[in-house]
Amino acid sequence: MWSVIRPLSLLCCAVAVPVLVGWVADRLLRRALGRRPGSRTLPLLRRCRMPLQAAVAAVWLYAAVPAVRLPEELYPGTRHLLLLLALAASGWLGVRVTGALVTTAVGRYESAVDDDSRVRRIRTQVGLIRRVTQAAIVLLAIASGLMTFPEARTAGTSLLASAGVIGVVAGIAAQSTLGNLFAGLQIAFGDMVRIGDVVVVDGERGEVEEITLTYLVLATWDQRRVVMPVSYFTGRPFENWSRKDPRMTGTVLLHLDHAAPIAELRAELKRYLDASALWDRQGWSLLVTDTTPTTVLVRALMTARDADDVFTLRCAVREHLLGYVRDHHPEALPRVATSAAATLKTLDRAAWSPSDAPPPAPRPAVSLAKKES
């Protein structure tokens, strides 16, 4: 009877103890955070509750197995399996705790700092540090699990003896991967590009959405995702429109007739910009930058807070100025000659009158003797 009650009681404790630990941890978190319902830290830390309970259950069963009288052929395998489960649950818990702590720290930094460029830099660097730390925890858990096997322990000793040769071979075989790995670290701590930056790469304009140790994701304006290796950004030039200051200057070019009222267009542009919410009130101008035999090139210049605003403002200013010229000064629109071109023969006839024509050349005289013959 006791041989049946003892395993059942241990199994019930293996369920009750993790539940109790999870409840106590949740109460302590609520008390530590001051019972703030709007806190972003509490939901992140509560995501660690399940791996914590799994780790506690695995450790409890591992410690309680000797108290259960299992058959000799099942005892080593069961104890080894529970040890592997405890190591896996501990690694899972470490990954979740690292992610929660990093996200919480970045959130607090964002709320305390108003400089968006510094926030994006810290977010990029901390994100890469989180990935490196989580990868190290996973590798440590896997290595710890493998070292519990005697065969793997023997193989590990042999590998350590030839680590130099294996390192050289692995470095040559994974040269591209290692290059991207170090390029990702260089991007993170070299502050070349950050999450949220607007960049132009090979004519593609997009916002940096994600940076990992091996690749970078650009979100374009038409909802596409361009995935590029991070080594591209360390070996080739690219444009970063928001590295220090996201403010940009936009231009609008108009081809108008020489009779266009430039001063009136300049005043109309200023009036329109004053009423626009996209203009950041930093700078504007309207100048004639070039001229041709038929038109003048008018350039309108305006500033905006970022690349999206400056693109929208350019389109709006171009549409407004064209409508203003069309409605108030249609003669200022460029004109194209549609009359037929005069030919050279027509020009000769128009230039010479019959009175100006030269006299006809005298005909040669024919002798009478030659005519009679």
Sequence and secondary structure as in RCSB ss.txt:
>XXXX:A:sequence
MWSVIRPLSLLCCAVAVPVLVGWVADRLLRRALGRRPGSRTLPLLRRCRMPLQAAVAAVWLYAAVPAVRLPEELY
PGTRHLLLLLALAASGWLGVRVTGALVTTAVGRYESAVDDDSRVRRIRTQVGLIRRVTQAAIVLLAIASGLMTFP
EARTAGTSLLASAGVIGVVAGIAAQSTLGNLFAGLQIAFGDMVRIGDVVVVDGERGEVEEITLTYLVLATWDQRR
VVMPVSYFTGRPFENWSRKDPRMTGTVLLHLDHAAPIAELRAELKRYLDASALWDRQGWSLLVTDTTPTTVLVRA
LMTARDADDVFTLRCAVREHLLGYVRDHHPEALPRVATSAAATLKTLDRAAWSPSDAPPPAPRPAVSLAKKES
>XXXX:A:secstr
 HHHHHHHHHHHHHHHHHHHHHHHHHHHHHHHTTT TT SHHHHHHTTHHHHHHHHHHHHHHHHGGGS   TTTH
HHHHHHHHHHHHHHHHHHHHHHHHHHHHHHHHHHHHH   HHHHHHHHHHHHHHHHHHHHHHHHHHHHHHHHTSH
HHHHHHHHHHHTHHHHHHHHHHHTHHHHHHHHHHHHHHHHTSS TT EEEETTEEEEEEEE SSEEEEEETTS E
EEEETHHHHHS  EETTSS   EEEEEEEEE TT  HHHHHHHHHHHHHH SSEEEEEEEEEEEEE SS EEEEE
EEEESSHHHHHHHHHHHHHHHHHHHHHH GGGS     S    HHHHHHHH  GGGS          HHHHH 
